[in-house]
Every structure is written in C-alpha cells, then in structure tokens.
Amino acid sequence: MLNASQEVLQAIEYEKRQAAKKDEILILKGMLSQLVQLESWYGALTGFKAENGLNGKVTEQGERYDLQIRGLSIDQLVKITGYLKQL
C-alpha cells in the first residue's frame, strides 16, 4: 500500500510538471507570435515565417531550445552572428 501511495504522488507531480511545461510552451508561442507568423512544422515545437521572408523552426532539446533560420543573406547572417555574440 505504501508503494501505491508513493506512485500516486509521483504521478500527481508528473502531471503538474507536464501542465507547467504545456503552459510554458503556450506562453512562448504567444510571445513568438507577436514577432513572426507561426506555422506548423513537422517534428518541431513550431515553425515561423518573418515578414522579411526568412523562415525556420524552433525545436526542444530537453530544457533548451534550438532555432533554425533559413533564407539568410550574407548581410543577415553577419548581423545575426553579431547579435549572438552580444547575447
């Protein structure tokens, strides 16, 4: 009986973490949608398309995120690299 109680508590904690993660993702998508148009992208948290024609995707890697940007010109690539250096 003691193990069953522990398992129930663990399941409740797991559900709480899952709900918090879902809320975090909804908030993140809300913030991103203020900046770019979000699109479905297979295997990604979300895809995006910017007004300037750039597009890409955001994926989750554990507690971190990856960002892939497509369609950069040389000038845009240099500017983004400079921004990353300052980040």
C-alpha positions, 0 to 999 in steps of 0.5 A, a space after each residue: 500500500 505504501 508503494 501505491 501511495 508513493 506512485 500516486 504522488 509521483 504521478 500527481 507531480 508528473 502531471 503538474 510538471 507536464 501542465 507547467 511545461 504545456 503552459 510554458 510552451 503556450 506562453 512562448 508561442 504567444 510571445 513568438 507570435 507577436 514577432 513572426 507568423 507561426 506555422 506548423 512544422 513537422 517534428 518541431 515545437 513550431 515553425 515561423 515565417 518573418 515578414 522579411 521572408 526568412 523562415 525556420 523552426 524552433 525545436 526542444 532539446 530537453 530544457 533548451 531550445 534550438 532555432 533554425 533560420 533559413 533564407 539568410 543573406 550574407 548581410 543577415 547572417 553577419 548581423 545575426 552572428 553579431 547579435 549572438 555574440 552580444 547575447 
